């Protein structure tokens, strides 16, 4: 069993390392990109972000893991951490120096959206362009329906049932660095 | 096509973590007992039908939470 933690930044995104070998792992894809475990890929599955209010409505029996760790840095980060759902966000200067190049200019780097990955394909749905009624987007022979939950977070499901391989709420800069050239879907139009 | 990070621009510690990882040992707190703003953001994850949540603001520091759930290992990153 490997034990992980955050050891730095690449492309403005957290890099994970395992303390057994200090190999470096991409925290979004689960792929080891440097070190003795290079090439290994962890199994992945989506994590849902929601509000306490929504969780109380939907999952009242949910258990919450609470960290008791305290430090000056921890207090500062907790105090100033931007909201993930709809928050404007900010990019500290030291994040930018770790980027391999310029952020894809099709969108503002801090634009929030739903990134969807399935069958090797990746698409980004800016959150503010998902209509209240949802949108439909054709993926080869299937239709993906993107809607908003009551907490405002967009989520995707196939029209015939089932969900895509991976979906995550992400800032544009992180998603576009990880999946360069991905399609951007705004409203009912696809921009490829 | 996904792209791997460019290590030449990365800022990565050769050994040691930049933030203390979260490896829970205490029993989870029932949601009903969480005294927080209703807008407090939670990350909810599932293994074999069993769910847990962590507070997103705490994960903004820790970046990872790792443990076992329903007999299966998990690693959540943020």
Interface residues (C-beta under 8 A of the other chain):
Chain A: X1 X3 X4 X5 X6 X7 X8 X9 X10 X11 X13 X14 X15 X16 X17 X19 X22 X24 X26 X27 X28 X29 X31 X33 X34 X42 X45 X47 X48 X49 X50 X51 X52 X53 X55 X56 X59 X60 X61 X62 X63 X64 X65 X66 X67 X68 X69 X71 X73 X74 X77 X78 X81 X83 X84 X85 X94 X97 X98 X99 X100 X117 X120 X122 X177 X178 X179 X180 X181
Chain B: X1 X2 X3 X4 X5 X6 X7 X9 X10 X11 X12 X13 X14 X15 X16 X17 X18 X19 X20 X21 X22 X23 X24 X26 X27 X28 X29 X30 X31 X32 X34 X36 X37 X38 X39 X40 X41 X42 X43 X44 X45 X46 X51 X52 X53 X54 X55 X56 X57 X58 X60 X61 X62 X63 X64 X65 X66 X67 X73 X75 X76 X77 X78
